[in-house]
């Protein structure tokens, strides 16, 4: 530079300063344009892997063109931020609802919902502006595009199925906002009042049941107008952003259950009024139903009966309390009980238990639907006592009539012989075990005629007995002529309920002598050939 003059040196310095200023300007311009380059960055293969959105409060200032077109074609309503929030919040849960970060924060990162999705959402706030970056970590290749197309086809088919299905289906977040719904759910909300009640249990459950992946409940919705209420079973599945829900109309089932419950209550009230003890065992032979009379008759405690004892345990307790006869051979008791259950299941079991307390029970086993067995316990002590008393009265009446020397026979309102004493049997030689249930008035008249020595008043007696128009209470007197006896008075007396009594006598002693001895005395009753069995009941 020794050969250079002052002018050349100054010119060289000016050129250097100009070049330096030019470089600084270029660098500054590049630095200013750097943010705009991230709006749609591409990788080395030409695939877009960044999408940047810039918001000034609710208004979107900058966005990739394809995203802006997608937002416009989505049909979503609301501000730019609300539409973008609906598009991104399902993939990136936790995204803020308002275009701002919490106070004191300027940057946040959100991961995608799916485990195999490596995308991230970054939010940076500078003043009132919000910069949102969606970054796809992996470049999209041909296989990714093909998979995305298949997913779109599957999603479209699924959407069509969900839209046409008659079951209400919807998605909601944890705050109760409906994110997606099918037409059936839309119609449900329009038809029912208080439709928000269908999601209320989910909101209550989301506060305390964070570890519960599934939620099921039943809800009743009031329809608009005068239609009856509707019942729905709602099944919900938890995901990171809220709930996927479906509702099944269970109105018919609820009404059937209510009708069944009312029917059971009616039966229970009816059974509670019965004096017969009832015990029903299911197909597993466990007690499922009993009434209060069973407690009174068996002295078993309600606590024991409500514990659903088995049938064997039930009868063991009856035996211990001496409510059933003690088995002669206890070793074969279980086999006998098995036979008892089998007979009850076939409807063949009926026994009378005479207890040591003096009570008498009639136990009946009957089959029940679905393999169940029902046992009925009836206290027939009074009935048995009344039957015994009635038999005693009959025996006493028979003894009184047998003690009367006159021959007495009684015909019922149908004209059938129902009763006769020993004198009558001896007079007309009727065997003690002869069946009188088929002997009519006409048969008795023919029997009398065979023994008669003369016809006498026999026809008048027959006319008096066969006349149902005569209701006179006074007796009619007649005379019969009998072989070996002679003439004896005959009296016909009307009794209660249309019955009639015929008394023949008083008789001489020879009339009461057995036939074998009468033959020795020469007094043999006559017999007509061709007589009927009823006519010859004494032979």
Secondary structure by P-SEA (a helix, b strand, c coil): cccccaaaaaaaaaaaaaaaaaaaaaaaaaaaaccccccccccccccccbbbbbbcccccccccaaaaaaaaaccccccaaaaaaaacccccccccccccccccccbbbbbcccccccbbbbbbbcccbbbbbbbccccccaaaaaaaaaaaaaaaaaaaaaaaccccccccccccccccccaaaaaaaaacccccccaaaaaaaaacccccccccbbbbbbccccccbbbbbbbbbbcccccccccccaaaaaaaaaaaaaaaaaaaaaaaaccbbbbbbccccccccccaaaaaaacccaaaaaacccaaaaaaaaaaaccccccccccaaaaaaaaaaaaaaaccbbbbbbccccbbbbbbbbbbccbbbbbbbbcaaaaaaaaaaaaaaaaaaaaaaaacccbbbbbccccccccccaaaaaaaccccccccccccaaaaaaaaaaacccccaaaaaaaaaacccccccbbbbbccccccccbbbbbbbbbccbbbbbbcccccccccccaaaaaaacbbbbbbccccccccccc
